[in-house]
Amino acid sequence: MKLQMAAEKQVPSSQFAFVILAAKRARQLMAGAPMLLAHTRAHKPTRIAVDELRHSLLEYELPESKENSEENSGGDRSE
């Protein structure tokens, strides 16, 4: 099961990204997506999503930030 964003398979280093990914996965679970964990003590979709993220079971891709894309483009901005 992949989120709409797919590429990495490790726990995000940013807390903001972690929360956003967990929320998206929880929505998928509430819509009927199967759990990726075989056994979990959690019953709520949000907790299951967090557990799946912590076990690196979800694939995702974080969008490139504007700062990184400007550095890679060679700084074509006029100053």
DAWO-V822202 format. One record per residue. N is the residue number from 1. PSI is psi in whole degrees, 0 to 359 (none if undefined). OMEGA is omega in whole degrees, -180 to 180 (NA if undefined). D_FIRST is the distance of its C-alpha to the first C-alpha in Angstrom with 2 decimals. Layout:
N:PSI:OMEGA:D_FIRST + N:PSI:OMEGA:D_FIRST
This chain:
1:123:-180:0.00 + 2:144:170:3.78 + 3:170:179:6.80 + 4:332:177:9.63 + 5:124:-176:11.10 + 6:129:173:9.87 + 7:298:-177:12.25 + 8:160:179:13.21 + 9:41:177:11.86 + 10:167:-179:14.76 + 11:130:180:16.02 + 12:143:-180:17.50 + 13:336:-180:21.29 + 14:132:178:22.03 + 15:324:178:22.08 + 16:313:179:21.68 + 17:321:179:18.44 + 18:313:-178:17.18 + 19:317:180:18.19 + 20:315:179:16.77 + 21:318:179:13.23 + 22:320:179:13.60 + 23:317:179:15.03 + 24:318:180:12.36 + 25:321:179:9.71 + 26:320:177:12.57 + 27:321:177:13.12 + 28:317:179:9.73 + 29:319:179:10.60 + 30:332:179:14.09 + 31:358:176:13.19 + 32:5:178:11.92 + 33:144:-180:8.16 + 34:150:176:8.17 + 35:148:178:8.83 + 36:344:177:7.61 + 37:134:179:11.36 + 38:316:-178:13.71 + 39:128:176:16.65 + 40:147:177:17.23 + 41:347:-178:20.42 + 42:148:178:18.90 + 43:338:-178:18.92 + 44:141:-178:18.30 + 45:324:-179:14.97 + 46:319:-180:16.19 + 47:321:177:17.06 + 48:317:179:13.88 + 49:317:179:12.03 + 50:317:179:14.86 + 51:319:178:14.64 + 52:319:178:11.02 + 53:316:-179:12.26 + 54:332:178:15.43 + 55:8:178:13.99 + 56:43:180:12.21 + 57:348:-178:8.76 + 58:140:175:7.29 + 59:139:-178:8.08 + 60:165:176:10.50 + 61:125:178:13.84 + 62:136:178:16.89 + 63:148:-180:19.43 + 64:135:-179:22.69 + 65:160:-180:25.44 + 66:323:-180:28.67 + 67:315:-180:30.70 + 68:321:-178:28.79 + 69:328:177:28.94 + 70:321:179:32.68 + 71:321:-178:33.35 + 72:334:-178:31.70 + 73:356:178:33.61 + 74:10:176:36.93 + 75:57:-179:38.01 + 76:6:-179:39.32 + 77:144:176:40.32 + 78:135:-176:44.04 + 79:none:NA:45.64
